[in-house]
Amino acid sequence: MSFARVLLPLCVLVVACGGDVFGDIRGETGGAGRNPTFEADCSDGPLDAPLANCAPEMLESTGDPALDCVNRVNQLRWECQCLPPLQRWTEAESCANQHAEYDSTRNAHAGFVDQICSPGGWAQNECPGWGSVAQVVSGCLQAMWNEGPGPWGPDHGHYINMTNPDYSMVACGFYETGSGDVWAVQNFQ
């Protein structure tokens, strides 16, 4: 799989997912959805680095792929590094869907680079050609998180987008090809 970050003169790619599942994740409503193996002590705020090998148990699907994507990004941010949630950027989901469809016949980030729609965000992560939406949410987003901190580039760029303190919103978009492959993007702003 290929993940890339593209910097444009006027924008930076960012992907984010929204939703409000943090009462459960933080344990404020009884702790449903938490995996205590990866419970960070967040009382002093964000951690400087994520917990090692952090892979929280997946939250139950809401039936809304964009919301599930946002919830997973926020779950990784909170449970693995005590980072506050990103807002679900619903106004940009149509553009994120267009990016995923456009890229499915070209290459990753083509729609973002070609600025085919607005609002497109400042940064983008992409999951090209996955087997299902569920695999994107569980596998691709986890793989991007697992890149962990480090210098900007193909080895750490997705994680950096997911944790960038300058981003407050994320829009998730999906497109299923005729052959059943799923392309997904996360646009951050």
Backbone as a chain_set.jsonl record, in Angstrom:
{"seq": "MSFARVLLPLCVLVVACGGDVFGDIRGETGGAGRNPTFEADCSDGPLDAPLANCAPEMLESTGDPALDCVNRVNQLRWECQCLPPLQRWTEAESCANQHAEYDSTRNAHAGFVDQICSPGGWAQNECPGWGSVAQVVSGCLQAMWNEGPGPWGPDHGHYINMTNPDYSMVACGFYETGSGDVWAVQNFQ", "coords": {"N": [[0.839, -1.169, 0.0], [0.375, 2.295, -0.588], [1.246, 5.248, 0.932], [1.144, 8.709, 1.051], [2.17, 12.077, 1.518], [1.303, 15.189, 0.387], [2.55, 18.312, -0.21], [1.288, 21.447, -0.839], [1.586, 24.67, -2.374], [-0.29, 26.459, -1.213], [-1.62, 25.01, 0.692], [-1.824, 22.447, 3.221], [-1.899, 18.941, 3.619], [-4.335, 17.335, 5.568], [-5.938, 14.959, 7.578], [-8.91, 14.122, 9.201], [-11.213, 12.783, 11.552], [-14.496, 12.892, 12.835], [-16.878, 13.052, 15.533], [-18.662, 12.094, 18.514], [-17.702, 10.247, 20.682], [-16.343, 10.3, 22.965], [-17.113, 10.386, 25.632], [-17.536, 7.701, 26.323], [-14.995, 6.625, 25.606], [-13.274, 8.005, 27.287], [-14.168, 7.029, 29.612], [-16.207, 8.221, 30.943], [-18.811, 7.415, 30.844], [-18.995, 4.929, 31.935], [-17.072, 3.45, 30.694], [-17.377, 1.865, 28.384], [-16.231, 0.577, 25.311], [-13.538, 0.916, 25.738], [-10.179, -0.202, 25.88], [-8.487, -1.507, 28.313], [-5.82, -2.264, 28.267], [-4.444, -0.408, 26.826], [-4.719, 1.968, 28.132], [-4.023, 5.196, 28.729], [-2.62, 7.461, 31.138], [-4.12, 10.329, 31.291], [-4.249, 12.564, 32.809], [-2.398, 14.627, 33.029], [-2.504, 15.849, 30.613], [-1.778, 15.821, 27.013], [0.401, 13.21, 25.883], [3.948, 13.123, 25.214], [4.73, 11.319, 23.295], [3.253, 8.526, 21.562], [1.729, 5.724, 23.309], [3.594, 2.733, 23.376], [3.145, 0.324, 20.826], [0.367, 0.642, 20.704], [-2.875, -0.337, 20.187], [-5.923, 0.008, 20.26], [-8.962, -1.76, 21.014], [-11.395, -2.088, 18.487], [-14.069, 0.239, 18.155], [-17.617, -0.23, 18.249], [-19.328, -0.369, 15.142], [-21.079, 2.416, 13.807], [-22.621, 2.359, 11.627], [-22.321, 4.391, 9.896], [-19.949, 5.144, 7.717], [-18.188, 7.407, 7.53], [-18.409, 8.603, 10.054], [-17.545, 6.446, 11.628], [-14.872, 6.346, 10.816], [-13.897, 8.848, 11.707], [-14.345, 8.499, 14.435], [-12.537, 6.401, 14.952], [-10.032, 7.563, 14.362], [-10.034, 9.524, 16.361], [-10.219, 7.884, 18.607], [-7.725, 6.573, 18.53], [-6.079, 8.827, 18.842], [-6.85, 9.693, 21.459], [-6.759, 7.386, 23.251], [-4.203, 6.415, 22.851], [-2.44, 8.557, 23.044], [-3.464, 10.664, 24.487], [-4.536, 12.885, 23.166], [-6.682, 15.592, 22.242], [-9.995, 15.28, 20.749], [-10.595, 15.408, 17.194], [-12.79, 17.437, 15.322], [-15.639, 16.267, 13.564], [-15.753, 16.937, 10.225], [-18.154, 17.657, 8.559], [-19.03, 19.274, 6.458], [-17.085, 19.019, 4.547], [-17.109, 16.434, 3.695], [-18.331, 15.591, 1.285], [-16.528, 16.519, -0.652], [-14.306, 14.999, 0.135], [-15.266, 12.442, -0.492], [-15.395, 12.767, -3.282], [-12.661, 13.082, -3.842], [-11.742, 10.479, -3.187], [-13.097, 8.916, -5.116], [-12.137, 10.031, -7.565], [-9.383, 9.563, -7.318], [-9.356, 6.803, -7.458], [-9.195, 6.068, -10.093], [-6.856, 7.073, -10.875], [-4.237, 8.023, -9.107], [-3.107, 7.851, -5.675], [-3.916, 10.75, -3.854], [-4.348, 12.363, -6.07], [-6.73, 13.851, -6.623], [-6.668, 15.698, -4.541], [-4.275, 17.071, -5.07], [-4.892, 18.057, -7.617], [-6.881, 19.747, -6.917], [-9.745, 19.31, -7.097], [-12.149, 19.876, -5.869], [-13.895, 21.701, -3.255], [-14.468, 22.302, 0.223], [-11.12, 21.246, 0.522], [-9.194, 20.827, 2.447], [-6.112, 20.952, 4.446], [-4.291, 18.953, 4.598], [-3.764, 15.5, 3.723], [-4.508, 12.077, 4.195], [-4.427, 8.833, 2.768], [-6.106, 5.815, 1.911], [-5.651, 3.588, -0.319], [-7.419, 1.344, -2.406], [-8.429, -0.74, -0.585], [-9.946, -3.675, 0.945], [-12.491, -3.376, 2.116], [-14.751, -1.055, 3.75], [-14.697, -1.472, 6.495], [-12.163, -2.668, 6.783], [-10.549, -0.513, 6.095], [-11.093, 1.284, 8.221], [-10.322, -0.253, 10.452], [-7.802, -1.412, 9.76], [-6.185, 0.234, 7.902], [-6.178, 2.837, 9.103], [-5.035, 2.21, 11.566], [-2.524, 1.294, 10.685], [-1.447, 3.672, 9.68], [-1.317, 5.158, 12.039], [0.541, 3.602, 13.388], [2.93, 4.333, 12.218], [4.076, 6.242, 13.782], [5.892, 8.819, 15.673], [8.372, 10.958, 14.19], [10.686, 12.212, 11.688], [9.237, 14.325, 9.153], [7.882, 12.727, 6.326], [7.624, 9.821, 4.14], [7.731, 7.753, 5.983], [6.611, 8.565, 8.395], [4.624, 10.416, 7.958], [1.758, 10.083, 7.866], [0.984, 9.545, 10.499], [1.877, 11.948, 11.617], [0.107, 13.761, 10.376], [-2.254, 12.871, 11.584], [-1.885, 13.642, 14.206], [-1.248, 16.312, 14.303], [-1.124, 19.362, 15.932], [-2.134, 21.678, 14.858], [-4.37, 21.105, 13.412], [-7.872, 20.849, 13.541], [-10.094, 19.61, 12.567], [-11.528, 16.853, 10.695], [-12.331, 15.242, 7.668], [-13.776, 12.415, 6.368], [-13.744, 10.381, 3.516], [-15.148, 8.069, 1.154], [-14.983, 5.629, -1.485], [-16.281, 3.042, -3.407], [-15.083, 0.88, -5.79], [-16.064, -0.581, -8.97], [-15.032, -3.134, -8.927], [-15.043, -3.736, -6.296], [-13.057, -2.768, -4.603], [-12.088, -0.499, -2.033], [-11.534, 2.879, -1.802], [-10.259, 5.365, 0.267], [-10.165, 8.533, 1.845], [-8.779, 10.881, 4.158], [-9.261, 14.066, 4.994], [-7.678, 16.784, 6.408], [-8.024, 19.703, 8.466]], "CA": [[0.0, 0.0, 0.0], [1.166, 3.503, -0.713], [0.752, 6.413, 1.652], [2.004, 9.836, 0.731], [1.677, 13.393, 1.89], [1.621, 16.132, -0.655], [2.502, 19.695, 0.245], [0.952, 22.373, -1.893], [1.986, 26.008, -1.989], [-1.266, 27.164, -0.402], [-2.322, 24.165, 1.644], [-1.165, 21.274, 3.771], [-2.871, 17.87, 3.73], [-4.649, 16.889, 6.91], [-7.12, 14.126, 7.626], [-9.46, 14.017, 10.532], [-12.516, 12.181, 11.669], [-15.205, 13.486, 13.94], [-17.823, 12.245, 16.284], [-18.593, 12.355, 19.94], [-17.699, 8.988, 21.424], [-15.312, 10.421, 23.976], [-17.616, 10.05, 26.958], [-17.216, 6.29, 26.508], [-13.559, 6.378, 25.517], [-12.643, 8.541, 28.488], [-14.687, 6.331, 30.771], [-17.173, 9.058, 31.634], [-20.119, 6.757, 30.848], [-18.845, 3.545, 32.338], [-15.905, 2.83, 30.093], [-17.634, 1.033, 27.209], [-15.391, 0.938, 24.175], [-12.139, 1.091, 26.135], [-9.344, -1.381, 26.03], [-7.631, -1.072, 29.418], [-4.421, -2.547, 27.977], [-3.842, 0.774, 26.236], [-5.237, 3.137, 28.824], [-2.995, 6.153, 29.128], [-2.986, 8.407, 32.185], [-4.225, 11.599, 30.584], [-4.506, 13.626, 33.781], [-1.458, 15.736, 32.81], [-2.63, 16.308, 29.233], [-1.22, 14.971, 25.965], [1.718, 12.595, 26.043], [4.918, 13.554, 24.209], [4.789, 10.269, 22.277], [2.185, 7.554, 21.814], [2.047, 4.491, 24.014], [4.188, 1.745, 22.476], [2.295, -0.758, 20.308], [-1.016, 0.932, 21.067], [-3.866, -0.774, 19.203], [-7.164, -0.18, 21.005], [-10.033, -2.564, 20.43], [-12.279, -1.282, 17.652], [-15.39, 0.614, 18.638], [-18.701, -0.796, 17.449], [-19.689, 0.462, 14.005], [-22.309, 3.196, 13.897], [-23.318, 2.23, 10.359], [-21.953, 5.57, 9.11], [-18.507, 4.985, 7.523], [-17.432, 8.632, 7.835], [-18.373, 8.743, 11.51], [-16.668, 5.384, 12.149], [-13.502, 6.777, 10.519], [-13.575, 9.924, 12.64], [-14.28, 7.908, 15.772], [-11.299, 5.614, 15.091], [-8.918, 8.511, 14.459], [-10.091, 10.129, 17.691], [-9.906, 6.84, 19.581], [-6.265, 6.427, 18.533], [-5.512, 10.042, 19.423], [-7.085, 9.763, 22.895], [-6.313, 6.236, 24.026], [-2.775, 6.142, 22.65], [-1.571, 9.701, 23.275], [-4.174, 11.693, 25.259], [-4.772, 14.062, 22.348], [-8.109, 15.898, 22.156], [-10.605, 14.818, 19.504], [-10.814, 16.266, 16.04], [-14.202, 17.597, 15.001], [-16.07, 15.711, 12.282], [-15.89, 18.046, 9.285], [-19.202, 17.162, 7.667], [-19.127, 20.135, 5.271], [-16.054, 18.64, 3.588], [-17.195, 15.006, 3.368], [-18.634, 15.421, -0.14], [-15.254, 16.681, -1.36], [-13.479, 13.828, 0.45], [-15.788, 11.353, -1.33], [-14.967, 13.041, -4.655], [-11.227, 12.757, -3.907], [-11.59, 9.02, -3.205], [-13.532, 8.414, -6.428], [-11.197, 10.54, -8.575], [-8.105, 8.873, -7.15], [-9.494, 5.376, -7.772], [-8.84, 5.86, -11.501], [-5.588, 7.774, -11.112], [-3.34, 7.558, -8.045], [-3.362, 8.468, -4.374], [-3.791, 12.198, -3.679], [-4.518, 13.091, -7.336], [-7.807, 14.829, -6.475], [-6.202, 16.745, -3.639], [-3.273, 17.846, -5.803], [-5.57, 18.749, -8.713], [-7.865, 20.637, -6.291], [-10.968, 19.086, -7.863], [-13.324, 20.327, -5.131], [-13.622, 22.516, -2.076], [-13.162, 22.476, 0.847], [-10.294, 20.051, 0.445], [-8.339, 20.671, 3.611], [-4.706, 21.333, 4.425], [-3.468, 17.744, 4.511], [-4.571, 14.335, 3.378], [-4.045, 10.693, 4.274], [-5.25, 8.05, 1.852], [-6.1, 4.351, 1.971], [-6.046, 3.206, -1.671], [-7.685, -0.025, -2.814], [-8.606, -1.693, 0.51], [-10.991, -4.66, 0.685], [-13.802, -2.96, 2.618], [-14.729, 0.101, 4.647], [-14.267, -1.956, 7.812], [-10.711, -2.852, 6.751], [-9.949, 0.829, 6.13], [-11.216, 1.833, 9.578], [-9.543, -1.04, 11.415], [-6.436, -1.705, 9.326], [-5.426, 1.351, 7.326], [-5.968, 3.903, 10.09], [-4.071, 1.696, 12.543], [-1.21, 1.272, 10.03], [-0.954, 5.055, 9.639], [-0.943, 5.511, 13.417], [1.739, 2.841, 13.752], [4.142, 4.991, 11.713], [4.647, 6.906, 14.948], [6.594, 10.086, 15.494], [9.646, 10.978, 13.494], [10.756, 13.309, 10.721], [8.222, 14.309, 8.113], [8.226, 11.935, 5.156], [6.767, 8.658, 3.943], [7.774, 6.828, 7.112], [5.899, 9.081, 9.567], [3.71, 11.493, 7.558], [0.349, 9.867, 8.2], [0.873, 9.758, 11.949], [2.042, 13.387, 11.853], [-1.172, 14.386, 10.032], [-3.272, 12.472, 12.561], [-1.594, 14.226, 15.517], [-0.833, 17.7, 14.142], [-1.924, 20.22, 16.807], [-2.719, 22.775, 14.092], [-5.614, 20.647, 12.798], [-8.984, 20.674, 14.476], [-11.196, 18.919, 11.904], [-11.21, 15.826, 9.71], [-13.429, 14.761, 6.826], [-13.468, 11.11, 5.796], [-14.498, 10.083, 2.306], [-15.013, 6.695, 0.677], [-15.52, 5.272, -2.795], [-16.115, 1.631, -3.736], [-14.97, 0.677, -7.232], [-16.872, -1.66, -9.525], [-14.424, -4.42, -8.565], [-15.199, -3.933, -4.857], [-12.009, -2.126, -3.817], [-12.495, 0.725, -1.374], [-10.567, 3.984, -1.678], [-10.703, 6.253, 1.346], [-9.275, 9.657, 2.188], [-9.053, 11.681, 5.333], [-8.783, 15.426, 4.755], [-7.521, 17.492, 7.681], [-7.926, 21.164, 8.499]], "C": [[0.883, 1.23, 0.0], [0.5, 4.63, 0.054], [1.707, 7.545, 1.308], [1.363, 11.106, 1.245], [2.163, 14.337, 0.819], [1.505, 17.526, -0.071], [2.236, 20.579, -0.958], [1.327, 23.767, -1.436], [0.997, 26.69, -1.038], [-1.968, 26.293, 0.622], [-1.457, 22.994, 2.078], [-2.222, 20.202, 3.91], [-3.07, 17.483, 5.177], [-5.891, 16.04, 6.839], [-7.623, 14.067, 9.042], [-10.81, 13.372, 10.481], [-13.187, 12.747, 12.892], [-16.146, 12.533, 14.612], [-17.685, 12.54, 17.754], [-18.741, 11.055, 20.711], [-16.799, 9.099, 22.641], [-15.81, 10.259, 25.396], [-17.288, 8.603, 27.266], [-15.712, 6.055, 26.54], [-12.852, 6.87, 26.775], [-13.149, 7.867, 29.748], [-15.747, 7.112, 31.516], [-18.56, 8.423, 31.686], [-19.95, 5.276, 31.127], [-17.74, 2.803, 31.632], [-16.178, 1.93, 28.915], [-16.755, 1.502, 26.064], [-13.926, 1.109, 24.515], [-11.436, -0.24, 26.172], [-8.324, -1.023, 27.09], [-6.159, -1.377, 29.201], [-3.706, -1.292, 27.495], [-4.327, 2.054, 26.889], [-4.085, 4.016, 29.288], [-3.523, 6.984, 30.295], [-2.953, 9.785, 31.547], [-4.425, 12.781, 31.526], [-3.578, 14.827, 33.602], [-1.484, 16.239, 31.378], [-1.957, 15.36, 28.258], [0.165, 14.433, 26.318], [2.645, 13.096, 24.939], [5.012, 12.576, 23.044], [3.676, 9.274, 22.578], [2.674, 6.385, 22.654], [2.587, 3.481, 22.999], [3.169, 0.68, 22.101], [0.821, -0.57, 20.653], [-1.957, 0.564, 19.919], [-5.179, -1.044, 19.931], [-8.165, -1.041, 20.247], [-10.973, -1.637, 19.66], [-13.583, -0.968, 18.371], [-16.43, -0.057, 17.741], [-19.052, 0.17, 16.328], [-21.011, 1.176, 14.26], [-23.185, 2.977, 12.668], [-23.042, 3.397, 9.425], [-20.435, 5.519, 8.927], [-17.688, 6.227, 7.882], [-17.325, 8.835, 9.337], [-17.471, 7.685, 12.129], [-15.203, 5.751, 11.956], [-13.06, 7.848, 11.514], [-13.426, 9.365, 14.055], [-12.983, 7.138, 15.978], [-10.08, 6.532, 15.196], [-8.879, 9.102, 15.867], [-9.803, 9.116, 18.79], [-8.393, 6.642, 19.672], [-5.611, 7.639, 19.187], [-5.653, 10.031, 20.949], [-6.443, 8.615, 23.652], [-4.812, 5.997, 23.922], [-1.874, 7.325, 22.991], [-2.24, 10.852, 24.013], [-4.38, 12.992, 24.484], [-6.272, 14.321, 22.257], [-8.682, 15.462, 20.805], [-10.605, 15.88, 18.42], [-12.32, 16.315, 15.789], [-14.493, 16.908, 13.676], [-16.417, 16.883, 11.369], [-16.898, 17.642, 8.208], [-19.305, 17.98, 6.384], [-18.126, 19.74, 4.189], [-16.135, 17.164, 3.176], [-17.511, 14.753, 1.9], [-17.359, 15.544, -0.969], [-14.331, 15.491, -1.095], [-13.947, 12.611, -0.354], [-15.355, 11.528, -2.788], [-13.476, 12.727, -4.837], [-11.036, 11.249, -4.019], [-11.984, 8.453, -4.564], [-12.539, 8.805, -7.527], [-9.879, 9.754, -8.514], [-8.176, 7.406, -7.561], [-9.167, 5.063, -9.225], [-7.528, 6.557, -11.871], [-4.549, 7.228, -10.121], [-3.652, 8.325, -6.77], [-3.04, 9.953, -4.406], [-3.983, 13.013, -4.959], [-5.596, 14.166, -7.217], [-7.418, 15.986, -5.586], [-5.23, 17.665, -4.372], [-3.93, 18.671, -6.909], [-6.654, 19.708, -8.22], [-9.214, 20.55, -6.999], [-12.226, 19.583, -7.161], [-12.884, 21.123, -3.906], [-14.741, 22.277, -1.076], [-12.392, 21.153, 0.885], [-9.346, 19.842, 1.6], [-6.909, 21.096, 3.382], [-3.782, 20.14, 4.286], [-4.381, 16.565, 4.22], [-3.817, 13.048, 3.64], [-4.964, 9.895, 3.364], [-5.019, 6.561, 2.028], [-6.565, 3.867, 0.602], [-6.275, 1.705, -1.836], [-7.768, -1.048, -1.698], [-9.824, -2.577, 0.228], [-12.382, -4.264, 1.128], [-13.627, -1.712, 3.47], [-14.228, -0.323, 6.017], [-12.754, -2.158, 7.858], [-9.977, -1.514, 6.753], [-9.927, 1.337, 7.568], [-10.341, 1.069, 10.561], [-8.08, -1.173, 11.018], [-5.637, -0.518, 8.843], [-5.151, 2.441, 8.351], [-4.978, 3.473, 11.165], [-2.663, 1.697, 11.952], [-0.61, 2.675, 9.965], [-0.508, 5.495, 11.032], [0.377, 4.846, 13.801], [3.033, 3.423, 13.185], [4.847, 5.728, 12.842], [5.402, 8.179, 14.625], [7.936, 9.901, 14.797], [9.655, 12.127, 12.516], [9.669, 13.172, 9.66], [8.745, 13.514, 6.917], [7.35, 10.706, 5.094], [6.747, 7.686, 5.118], [6.922, 7.273, 8.298], [4.798, 10.081, 9.221], [2.263, 11.306, 7.952], [0.092, 10.088, 9.691], [0.962, 11.253, 12.259], [0.749, 14.125, 11.501], [-2.226, 14.092, 11.093], [-3.084, 13.159, 13.912], [-1.217, 15.704, 15.461], [-1.71, 18.618, 15.001], [-2.561, 21.403, 16.085], [-4.046, 22.386, 13.437], [-6.675, 20.441, 13.858], [-10.13, 19.866, 13.883], [-10.676, 17.851, 10.954], [-12.483, 15.437, 8.972], [-12.979, 13.448, 6.21], [-14.359, 10.873, 4.58], [-14.176, 8.698, 1.809], [-15.562, 6.565, -0.736], [-15.231, 3.798, -3.039], [-16.125, 1.473, -5.247], [-15.895, -0.451, -7.674], [-16.338, -3.034, -9.176], [-14.478, -4.684, -7.057], [-14.094, -3.358, -4.0], [-12.537, -0.824, -3.223], [-11.312, 1.69, -1.309], [-11.12, 4.924, -0.622], [-9.665, 7.342, 1.582], [-9.736, 10.273, 3.489], [-8.423, 13.042, 5.08], [-8.802, 16.194, 6.07], [-7.488, 19.001, 7.487], [-8.028, 21.608, 9.94]], "O": [[1.997, 1.211, 0.522], [-0.676, 4.926, -0.157], [2.924, 7.36, 1.278], [0.143, 11.184, 1.387], [3.319, 14.276, 0.401], [0.474, 17.881, 0.501], [2.904, 20.455, -1.984], [1.381, 24.028, -0.234], [1.416, 27.427, -0.146], [-2.829, 26.78, 1.354], [-0.502, 22.607, 1.404], [-3.352, 20.512, 4.287], [-2.108, 17.321, 5.927], [-6.819, 16.372, 6.101], [-6.835, 13.973, 9.984], [-11.484, 13.417, 9.451], [-12.523, 13.051, 13.883], [-16.196, 11.346, 14.288], [-16.714, 13.158, 18.191], [-19.779, 10.795, 21.319], [-16.516, 8.091, 23.289], [-15.006, 10.014, 26.295], [-16.81, 8.3, 28.36], [-15.215, 5.352, 27.419], [-11.933, 6.218, 27.269], [-12.622, 8.104, 30.836], [-16.153, 6.715, 32.609], [-19.4, 8.841, 32.483], [-20.701, 4.456, 30.598], [-17.49, 1.636, 31.936], [-15.249, 1.259, 28.465], [-16.563, 2.703, 25.877], [-13.135, 1.428, 23.627], [-12.038, -1.274, 26.461], [-7.374, -0.297, 26.798], [-5.315, -0.802, 29.889], [-2.507, -1.126, 27.724], [-4.341, 3.11, 26.257], [-3.28, 3.62, 30.131], [-4.73, 7.187, 30.424], [-1.883, 10.338, 31.295], [-4.737, 13.884, 31.078], [-3.938, 15.939, 33.987], [-0.588, 16.975, 30.965], [-1.605, 14.235, 28.615], [0.975, 15.104, 26.957], [2.186, 13.452, 23.854], [5.341, 12.972, 21.926], [3.208, 9.184, 23.713], [3.869, 6.093, 22.705], [2.08, 3.396, 21.88], [2.423, 0.193, 22.95], [0.11, -1.551, 20.871], [-1.841, 1.096, 18.816], [-5.514, -2.2, 20.191], [-8.208, -1.048, 19.017], [-11.304, -0.545, 20.121], [-14.127, -1.8, 19.097], [-16.135, -0.408, 16.598], [-19.074, 1.383, 16.532], [-21.936, 0.615, 14.848], [-24.355, 3.36, 12.661], [-23.487, 3.389, 8.278], [-19.697, 5.815, 9.867], [-16.613, 6.111, 8.472], [-16.263, 9.2, 9.839], [-16.714, 7.982, 13.053], [-14.379, 5.496, 12.834], [-11.977, 7.76, 12.092], [-12.495, 9.719, 14.778], [-12.388, 7.205, 17.053], [-9.199, 6.304, 16.025], [-7.819, 9.171, 16.489], [-9.2, 9.465, 19.805], [-7.843, 6.554, 20.77], [-4.693, 7.493, 19.995], [-4.691, 10.325, 21.659], [-5.671, 8.835, 24.585], [-4.218, 5.424, 24.835], [-0.676, 7.141, 23.206], [-1.64, 11.917, 24.153], [-4.397, 14.074, 25.072], [-7.057, 13.374, 22.2], [-7.942, 15.296, 19.835], [-10.615, 17.08, 18.693], [-13.028, 15.336, 16.021], [-13.673, 16.962, 12.759], [-17.265, 17.712, 11.697], [-16.52, 17.325, 7.08], [-19.633, 17.435, 5.33], [-18.309, 20.097, 3.025], [-15.311, 16.699, 2.389], [-17.006, 13.79, 1.324], [-17.138, 14.756, -1.888], [-13.648, 15.025, -2.007], [-13.124, 11.837, -0.841], [-14.992, 10.557, -3.451], [-13.075, 12.173, -5.861], [-10.257, 10.784, -4.851], [-11.281, 7.599, -5.105], [-12.152, 7.96, -8.334], [-9.342, 9.34, -9.541], [-7.168, 6.827, -7.966], [-8.889, 3.911, -9.558], [-7.15, 6.615, -13.042], [-4.049, 6.115, -10.281], [-4.372, 9.323, -6.79], [-2.003, 10.358, -4.929], [-3.801, 14.23, -4.942], [-5.388, 15.29, -7.672], [-7.795, 17.129, -5.845], [-5.349, 18.888, -4.304], [-3.578, 19.832, -7.12], [-7.277, 20.405, -9.022], [-9.763, 21.558, -7.444], [-13.274, 19.702, -7.797], [-11.703, 21.208, -3.57], [-15.88, 22.065, -1.492], [-12.932, 20.101, 1.228], [-8.749, 18.773, 1.719], [-6.531, 21.535, 2.296], [-2.622, 20.29, 3.902], [-5.591, 16.618, 4.437], [-2.627, 12.943, 3.341], [-6.136, 10.233, 3.203], [-3.899, 6.108, 2.262], [-7.769, 3.744, 0.381], [-5.431, 0.895, -1.453], [-7.223, -2.142, -1.845], [-10.639, -2.253, -0.636], [-13.365, -4.759, 0.577], [-12.515, -1.355, 3.86], [-13.429, 0.38, 6.635], [-12.125, -1.85, 8.87], [-8.905, -1.393, 7.346], [-8.889, 1.764, 8.072], [-9.69, 1.674, 11.413], [-7.202, -1.057, 11.873], [-4.527, -0.282, 9.32], [-4.022, 2.92, 8.462], [-4.17, 4.28, 11.625], [-1.707, 2.06, 12.638], [0.591, 2.85, 10.17], [0.539, 6.121, 11.19], [1.223, 5.455, 14.456], [4.12, 3.048, 13.623], [6.073, 5.827, 12.855], [5.536, 8.569, 13.465], [8.536, 8.826, 14.822], [8.731, 12.94, 12.507], [9.24, 12.07, 9.316], [9.915, 13.624, 6.55], [6.432, 10.555, 5.9], [5.827, 6.875, 5.228], [6.545, 6.444, 9.127], [4.102, 10.55, 10.121], [1.6, 12.269, 8.336], [-0.882, 10.73, 10.084], [0.198, 11.761, 13.08], [0.33, 15.017, 12.239], [-3.005, 14.973, 11.458], [-4.035, 13.249, 14.689], [-0.894, 16.287, 16.496], [-2.926, 18.647, 14.813], [-3.438, 22.064, 16.641], [-4.772, 23.257, 12.957], [-6.401, 19.921, 14.94], [-11.045, 19.473, 14.607], [-9.546, 17.922, 10.471], [-13.558, 15.319, 9.561], [-11.913, 13.38, 5.597], [-15.563, 11.128, 4.611], [-13.069, 8.199, 2.01], [-16.477, 7.286, -1.135], [-14.093, 3.348, -2.902], [-17.076, 1.888, -5.911], [-16.438, -1.183, -6.847], [-17.097, -4.002, -9.131], [-14.018, -5.726, -6.591], [-14.171, -3.444, -2.775], [-13.341, -0.132, -3.847], [-10.235, 1.346, -0.822], [-12.31, 5.239, -0.619], [-8.459, 7.103, 1.527], [-10.905, 10.198, 3.867], [-7.203, 13.16, 4.967], [-9.822, 16.243, 6.757], [-6.991, 19.506, 6.481], [-7.972, 22.805, 10.223]]}, "num_chains": 1, "name": "protein.A"}
